[in-house]
Amino acid sequence: MFAKTSTSRRKIALAMLLATGSGVVLAQDDNGPQGLSMSDASGSYEVSGVEVDVTGKSAVAAREAGWRLAQRKGWAMLSKQLGGGSSGLSDGTLDAMVSGIVVENEQIGPNRYVAKLGVLFNRGRAGSLLGVAGQSLRSPAMLVLPLQYSGGTGQIFEQRTDWAEAWTRYRTGNSVVDYVRPAGSGPDALLLNLGQTGRPGRHWWRTILDQYGALDVLVPAVRLYRQWPGGPVIGAFEARHGPDNRLVTKFSLRVNTGDGLRALLDAGVKRIDEAYQAALRGGMLSTDAGLSYVPPPPPGTVVAPSEDDAPIDQAITTPGAAMMTINIQFDTPGVAAVTSGEAALRVVPGVRSAMTSSLALGGVSVMRVGFEGDPAALQAALEARGWIVQGAGTTLRIRRPLAPPTASPPADNATGG
């Protein structure tokens, strides 16, 4: 039996290894302070789950031998994974190529070392030796907003969350998705909050993405359900993409105790990353055209109208027209009717905003519409799209025409004899 070393003993062992000048890289201290500033942006290749069991003249010598063995085994695993064979390299070459050793689990005895380790390889050096440098698919820069629901409250960067820290810990070297992970400080809590994930407006999204040097947005979400204090924890995960919050995948994970929350979230991050990578390879992670910056035309440029524009749409807006607020009543038998009604109004030329101000599910709700032009023009545009419009001025009532009744079969008046 080998007892797990304490934090102080680990630090002493690390200091002794440094003093030997052997070139073995330092392991990440898994008991050190974790924060949003510890994100790994090195882009290293990572090989995890490397198991070693070695002996030595002392605990330090056994650990050094274990790390060297992990480097050799990790290189063979990486080489096989990237299709470069399993040719061996000298320890000196590996020392120069390995950028970190991650201690997943270790047991140290007086002259024996048993551990499960992760090895980080420098992407440029390893890729050049394996002949894969510059050949991997890479996504556009994606802004990550880790959304956590716990106790019925959703948070991103409003407060520090376990889910945000899990995304900070995750090493993205093996991922083809180019994640942009905010630190959660400064204006992040104001700009990147729960409310922003529900705003479809491309202009404001474009402004935020420009601030962080990203071209699109990813919203990985988790809902945590605790059975009782210290008891099982269930995590319901969702991977969403884009300003419209399109669902990529969803799944659930469970741990038996609250102490396993960190492992639960780390496993969730890994599976969501795999889902995003699969979506990228399948062409489902394309960037919304509305998020691309469109420069204004030079002064004096005449923009020709599109052939697809209907005549009513061409005459609906007047340059320099004042913005008017129009209240539109519409039927909302369910939640889907609210969304579809707002979407139908937003595509009408001249409409700058459409938001439900008074909700009455199962009845008639009121939508507040910002429109540039005369209300009569909006009424004509809605009628051209098949709506029945009643009222005048800044208060309108719209409804869809009823479907004609289907002809019923003739009644059978025959009676049995």
C-alpha positions as CSV (number, residue, x, y, z in Angstrom):
1,M,0.0,0.0,0.0
2,F,1.2,3.5,-0.8
3,A,-0.2,6.5,0.9
4,K,-1.0,9.7,-1.2
5,T,1.6,12.3,-0.6
6,S,0.6,15.6,1.1
7,T,0.9,18.9,-0.6
8,S,4.0,19.9,1.4
9,R,5.8,16.6,0.5
10,R,4.9,17.1,-3.2
11,K,6.5,20.6,-3.2
12,I,9.6,19.3,-1.5
13,A,9.9,16.5,-4.1
14,L,9.5,19.0,-6.9
15,A,12.1,21.3,-5.5
16,M,14.6,18.4,-5.2
17,L,13.9,17.5,-8.9
18,L,14.7,21.0,-9.9
19,A,17.9,21.0,-8.0
20,T,19.1,17.9,-9.8
21,G,19.0,19.8,-13.1
22,S,17.7,16.6,-14.9
23,G,15.4,18.5,-17.3
24,V,12.2,16.8,-16.1
25,V,9.4,19.4,-16.3
26,L,7.3,20.4,-13.4
27,A,3.9,18.9,-12.9
28,Q,0.8,21.0,-12.5
29,D,0.0,21.3,-8.8
30,D,-3.6,19.9,-8.6
31,N,-4.0,21.3,-5.1
32,G,-3.0,24.8,-6.0
33,P,-5.4,27.7,-6.2
34,Q,-7.7,27.5,-9.2
35,G,-9.0,30.6,-10.8
36,L,-10.1,32.1,-14.1
37,S,-6.6,33.4,-14.7
38,M,-5.1,29.9,-14.9
39,S,-6.6,29.1,-18.4
40,D,-4.3,27.1,-20.6
41,A,-3.7,29.0,-23.9
42,S,-0.5,27.1,-24.8
43,G,-2.1,25.0,-27.5
44,S,-0.2,21.9,-26.5
45,Y,-1.0,18.4,-27.6
46,E,-2.3,16.5,-24.5
47,V,-2.1,12.8,-23.8
48,S,-3.9,11.7,-20.7
49,G,-4.2,8.5,-18.7
50,V,-0.6,7.4,-19.0
51,E,0.0,4.8,-16.3
52,V,3.4,4.2,-14.8
53,D,4.7,1.8,-12.1
54,V,8.4,2.1,-11.4
55,T,10.9,1.6,-8.6
56,G,14.1,3.5,-7.7
57,K,16.7,4.0,-5.0
58,S,14.5,6.7,-3.4
59,A,11.1,8.2,-3.7
60,V,12.5,11.1,-5.7
61,A,14.4,8.8,-8.1
62,A,11.4,6.6,-8.6
63,R,9.2,9.7,-9.4
64,E,11.8,11.0,-11.9
65,A,11.9,7.6,-13.6
66,G,8.1,7.5,-13.7
67,W,7.9,10.9,-15.4
68,R,10.5,9.9,-17.9
69,L,8.6,6.7,-18.7
70,A,5.4,8.7,-19.0
71,Q,7.1,10.9,-21.6
72,R,8.1,7.9,-23.7
73,K,4.7,6.2,-23.4
74,G,2.9,9.5,-24.0
75,W,4.9,10.2,-27.2
76,A,4.1,6.7,-28.5
77,M,0.4,7.3,-27.8
78,L,0.4,10.8,-29.5
79,S,2.4,9.5,-32.5
80,K,-0.1,6.7,-33.0
81,Q,-3.1,9.0,-32.5
82,L,-1.8,11.4,-35.2
83,G,-0.8,8.7,-37.6
84,G,3.0,9.2,-37.3
85,G,3.9,5.7,-36.2
86,S,5.5,5.0,-32.8
87,S,9.2,5.7,-33.4
88,G,11.1,6.3,-30.2
89,L,13.0,9.5,-29.3
90,S,15.8,10.1,-26.9
91,D,15.1,11.4,-23.4
92,G,16.9,14.7,-24.3
93,T,14.7,15.3,-27.3
94,L,11.5,14.5,-25.2
95,D,12.7,16.9,-22.4
96,A,12.9,19.7,-24.9
97,M,9.5,18.8,-26.4
98,V,7.4,18.2,-23.3
99,S,5.8,21.4,-21.9
100,G,4.2,19.9,-18.8
101,I,3.4,16.9,-16.8
102,V,-0.1,16.7,-15.2
103,V,-0.5,14.5,-12.1
104,E,-3.9,12.9,-12.4
105,N,-3.3,10.5,-9.5
106,E,-0.1,9.3,-7.8
107,Q,1.1,7.1,-4.9
108,I,4.6,7.4,-3.6
109,G,6.5,4.8,-1.5
110,P,10.1,4.8,-0.2
111,N,11.3,3.4,-3.5
112,R,8.3,3.0,-5.7
113,Y,6.1,5.3,-7.8
114,V,2.7,4.4,-9.1
115,A,0.7,7.1,-10.9
116,K,-1.6,8.1,-13.7
117,L,-0.2,11.1,-15.6
118,G,-0.9,13.4,-18.4
119,V,1.8,14.7,-20.8
120,L,1.7,18.0,-22.7
121,F,3.7,18.2,-25.9
122,N,4.7,21.4,-27.6
123,R,2.4,21.6,-30.7
124,G,5.0,23.2,-33.0
125,R,7.9,20.8,-32.2
126,A,5.7,17.7,-32.0
127,G,3.8,18.5,-35.2
128,S,7.0,19.1,-37.2
129,L,8.4,15.7,-36.1
130,L,5.2,13.9,-36.9
131,G,4.7,15.8,-40.2
132,V,1.3,17.2,-39.2
133,A,2.2,20.8,-38.6
134,G,-0.4,23.2,-40.0
135,Q,-2.6,20.4,-41.4
136,S,-5.3,20.4,-38.7
137,L,-8.8,21.9,-39.2
138,R,-9.3,25.0,-37.1
139,S,-12.5,26.9,-36.4
140,P,-13.0,30.7,-36.3
141,A,-12.5,32.3,-32.9
142,M,-15.4,31.4,-30.7
143,L,-16.4,33.3,-27.6
144,V,-17.3,30.9,-24.8
145,L,-20.1,31.9,-22.3
146,P,-20.3,29.1,-19.7
147,L,-23.8,29.3,-18.3
148,Q,-24.6,27.6,-15.0
149,Y,-28.0,27.1,-13.4
150,S,-27.8,26.2,-9.7
151,G,-30.6,26.7,-7.2
152,G,-32.8,28.0,-10.0
153,T,-30.5,30.9,-10.8
154,G,-28.6,31.2,-14.1
155,Q,-25.1,32.9,-14.0
156,I,-22.3,33.3,-16.4
157,F,-19.8,35.9,-15.1
158,E,-22.1,37.7,-12.7
159,Q,-20.4,35.7,-9.9
160,R,-17.7,33.1,-9.9
161,T,-19.1,29.6,-10.8
162,D,-17.7,26.1,-10.8
163,W,-18.7,25.7,-14.4
164,A,-16.7,28.7,-15.5
165,E,-13.6,27.4,-13.6
166,A,-14.0,24.0,-15.3
167,W,-13.8,25.7,-18.7
168,T,-10.8,27.6,-17.5
169,R,-9.0,24.4,-16.4
170,Y,-9.7,22.6,-19.7
171,R,-6.7,22.4,-22.0
172,T,-7.7,23.0,-25.6
173,G,-4.6,21.9,-27.3
174,N,-6.2,18.8,-28.9
175,S,-9.4,20.7,-29.9
176,V,-10.0,22.0,-33.4
177,V,-12.3,24.7,-31.9
178,D,-10.5,28.0,-31.3
179,Y,-12.0,29.0,-27.9
180,V,-11.9,32.6,-26.6
181,R,-12.3,32.3,-22.8
182,P,-12.9,35.6,-21.0
183,A,-11.3,36.0,-17.5
184,G,-14.6,37.0,-16.0
185,S,-13.2,40.3,-14.6
186,G,-13.7,44.0,-15.5
187,P,-16.6,44.5,-17.8
188,D,-17.2,40.8,-18.5
189,A,-20.0,40.5,-15.9
190,L,-21.8,43.5,-17.5
191,L,-21.4,42.5,-21.1
192,L,-21.5,38.7,-20.9
193,N,-24.5,37.9,-18.7
194,L,-27.5,35.7,-18.8
195,G,-29.7,38.3,-20.5
196,Q,-27.3,38.6,-23.4
197,T,-27.7,34.9,-24.4
198,G,-31.4,35.6,-25.1
199,R,-30.9,38.7,-27.3
200,P,-31.0,37.9,-31.0
201,G,-29.9,41.3,-32.2
202,R,-26.9,40.9,-34.4
203,H,-25.6,44.5,-34.1
204,W,-25.0,44.3,-30.3
205,W,-23.6,40.8,-30.7
206,R,-21.2,42.1,-33.3
207,T,-20.1,44.9,-31.0
208,I,-19.4,42.4,-28.1
209,L,-17.6,39.9,-30.3
210,D,-15.3,42.7,-31.6
211,Q,-14.4,43.5,-28.0
212,Y,-13.0,40.0,-27.5
213,G,-11.6,39.3,-30.9
214,A,-14.1,36.6,-31.7
215,L,-16.3,35.8,-34.7
216,D,-19.0,33.7,-33.2
217,V,-20.3,32.6,-29.8
218,L,-20.7,29.3,-28.0
219,V,-23.0,28.9,-24.9
220,P,-22.2,25.6,-23.0
221,A,-24.8,25.3,-20.2
222,V,-25.3,23.1,-17.2
223,R,-28.1,22.7,-14.7
224,L,-27.0,21.3,-11.4
225,Y,-29.5,19.2,-9.3
226,R,-28.4,18.3,-5.8
227,Q,-30.3,15.5,-4.2
228,W,-29.4,16.6,-0.7
229,P,-26.4,18.4,0.9
230,G,-23.3,16.4,0.2
231,G,-25.3,13.8,-1.7
232,P,-25.6,12.9,-5.4
233,V,-25.3,15.7,-8.0
234,I,-26.8,15.5,-11.4
235,G,-25.6,17.7,-14.2
236,A,-27.9,18.3,-17.3
237,F,-25.6,19.7,-20.0
238,E,-26.4,21.5,-23.2
239,A,-24.1,22.7,-25.9
240,R,-25.5,25.7,-27.8
241,H,-24.2,27.8,-30.6
242,G,-24.7,31.3,-32.1
243,P,-26.9,34.3,-31.1
244,D,-30.0,32.2,-31.7
245,N,-28.9,29.6,-29.1
246,R,-29.1,26.6,-31.5
247,L,-28.8,23.3,-29.7
248,V,-25.9,21.1,-30.7
249,T,-26.2,18.3,-28.1
250,K,-27.5,17.6,-24.6
251,F,-26.7,14.9,-22.1
252,S,-26.7,14.2,-18.3
253,L,-24.0,13.0,-15.9
254,R,-24.2,12.0,-12.2
255,V,-21.8,11.7,-9.3
256,N,-22.6,10.0,-6.0
257,T,-21.3,12.8,-3.7
258,G,-20.8,16.5,-3.7
259,D,-17.0,16.0,-3.6
260,G,-17.2,14.7,-7.2
261,L,-18.6,18.0,-8.6
262,R,-15.3,19.0,-10.1
263,A,-14.9,15.7,-11.8
264,L,-18.5,15.9,-13.1
265,L,-17.9,19.3,-14.6
266,D,-14.6,18.4,-16.1
267,A,-16.2,15.4,-17.8
268,G,-19.0,17.6,-19.1
269,V,-16.5,20.1,-20.6
270,K,-14.7,17.3,-22.4
271,R,-17.9,15.9,-23.9
272,I,-19.2,19.3,-25.0
273,D,-15.9,20.0,-26.6
274,E,-16.1,16.7,-28.5
275,A,-19.6,17.7,-29.6
276,Y,-18.5,21.1,-30.9
277,Q,-15.6,19.4,-32.8
278,A,-18.0,17.0,-34.4
279,A,-20.4,19.8,-35.3
280,L,-17.5,21.8,-36.9
281,R,-16.4,18.8,-39.0
282,G,-20.0,18.3,-40.0
283,G,-20.4,21.9,-41.1
284,M,-22.9,22.7,-38.4
285,L,-20.7,25.3,-36.6
286,S,-20.7,27.9,-39.5
287,T,-20.6,31.6,-38.5
288,D,-23.8,33.6,-38.8
289,A,-23.6,36.0,-41.7
290,G,-25.3,38.7,-39.6
291,L,-22.3,38.7,-37.3
292,S,-19.9,39.7,-40.0
293,Y,-18.9,43.4,-40.2
294,V,-20.4,45.1,-43.3
295,P,-18.7,48.5,-44.0
296,P,-21.0,51.3,-45.0
297,P,-21.0,52.2,-48.8
298,P,-18.8,55.1,-49.8
299,P,-20.6,58.5,-50.0
300,G,-22.6,59.0,-53.2
301,T,-23.0,55.2,-53.9
302,V,-26.4,54.3,-55.2
303,V,-27.6,50.9,-53.9
304,A,-29.8,49.1,-56.4
305,P,-32.8,47.4,-55.0
306,S,-32.9,43.6,-54.9
307,E,-34.9,41.8,-57.5
308,D,-36.5,39.8,-54.7
309,D,-38.0,42.8,-53.0
310,A,-41.8,43.1,-53.3
311,P,-43.2,46.5,-54.5
312,I,-44.9,47.0,-51.2
313,D,-41.5,46.5,-49.4
314,Q,-39.7,49.0,-51.5
315,A,-42.2,51.8,-50.6
316,I,-42.6,51.0,-47.0
317,T,-39.8,53.2,-45.5
318,T,-39.0,56.8,-46.1
319,P,-35.5,58.0,-45.6
320,G,-35.3,60.2,-42.5
321,A,-38.7,59.0,-41.2
322,A,-39.2,59.3,-37.5
323,M,-39.4,56.2,-35.3
324,M,-42.9,55.4,-34.1
325,T,-44.1,53.0,-31.4
326,I,-47.0,50.9,-32.5
327,N,-48.9,48.6,-30.2
328,I,-50.1,45.4,-32.0
329,Q,-52.5,42.9,-30.4
330,F,-52.1,39.3,-31.5
331,D,-53.3,35.9,-30.5
332,T,-51.0,33.8,-28.3
333,P,-52.4,30.4,-27.6
334,G,-48.9,29.2,-26.6
335,V,-45.3,30.1,-26.2
336,A,-44.5,29.2,-29.8
337,A,-47.1,31.8,-31.0
338,V,-45.2,34.6,-29.1
339,T,-41.9,33.7,-30.8
340,S,-43.4,33.3,-34.2
341,G,-45.4,36.5,-33.9
342,E,-42.3,38.6,-33.0
343,A,-40.3,36.9,-35.7
344,A,-42.9,37.7,-38.3
345,L,-42.9,41.4,-37.4
346,R,-39.1,41.7,-37.3
347,V,-38.8,40.8,-41.0
348,V,-41.1,43.5,-42.2
349,P,-39.0,46.4,-43.8
350,G,-39.0,49.4,-41.5
351,V,-39.5,47.5,-38.3
352,R,-36.5,48.1,-36.0
353,S,-37.8,46.3,-32.9
354,A,-40.6,43.9,-31.9
355,M,-41.0,42.8,-28.3
356,T,-44.0,41.5,-26.4
357,S,-44.9,44.0,-23.7
358,S,-48.0,42.3,-22.3
359,L,-48.1,38.5,-22.3
360,A,-51.3,36.6,-22.0
361,L,-50.9,32.9,-22.9
362,G,-54.1,31.5,-24.2
363,G,-55.5,35.0,-25.0
364,V,-54.4,38.2,-26.7
365,S,-51.0,39.7,-26.0
366,V,-49.6,43.1,-26.9
367,M,-46.4,43.6,-28.9
368,R,-44.6,46.9,-28.9
369,V,-43.1,47.6,-32.4
370,G,-40.6,50.3,-33.3
371,F,-41.4,51.3,-36.9
372,E,-39.8,53.9,-39.2
373,G,-42.6,55.2,-41.4
374,D,-46.3,55.8,-41.4
375,P,-48.5,53.2,-39.5
376,A,-50.6,52.9,-42.6
377,A,-47.6,51.5,-44.5
378,L,-47.0,48.9,-41.8
379,Q,-50.7,47.9,-42.0
380,A,-50.4,47.5,-45.8
381,A,-47.3,45.4,-45.4
382,L,-48.9,43.1,-42.9
383,E,-52.0,42.7,-45.1
384,A,-49.7,41.8,-48.0
385,R,-48.2,39.0,-45.9
386,G,-51.6,37.5,-45.3
387,W,-52.5,39.0,-41.9
388,I,-56.0,40.4,-41.2
389,V,-55.4,43.8,-39.7
390,Q,-58.0,45.9,-37.8
391,G,-57.7,49.3,-36.2
392,A,-55.8,52.4,-37.2
393,G,-53.1,54.7,-36.0
394,T,-50.7,53.3,-33.4
395,T,-53.0,50.5,-32.2
396,L,-53.5,47.5,-34.5
397,R,-55.1,44.1,-34.1
398,I,-53.7,41.3,-36.3
399,R,-54.8,37.7,-36.7
400,R,-54.3,35.0,-39.2
401,P,-57.3,34.1,-41.5
402,L,-59.1,30.9,-40.4
403,A,-58.7,27.9,-42.6
404,P,-61.8,27.0,-44.6
405,P,-63.9,24.2,-43.1
406,T,-63.4,20.8,-44.7
407,A,-66.4,19.2,-46.3
408,S,-67.9,16.6,-44.1
409,P,-69.1,13.3,-45.5
410,P,-72.9,12.9,-46.0
411,A,-74.7,11.5,-43.0
412,D,-75.7,7.9,-43.2
413,N,-79.4,7.9,-42.5
414,A,-79.9,4.3,-43.3
415,T,-81.2,2.1,-40.5
416,G,-80.7,-1.5,-40.0
417,G,-83.7,-3.7,-40.7
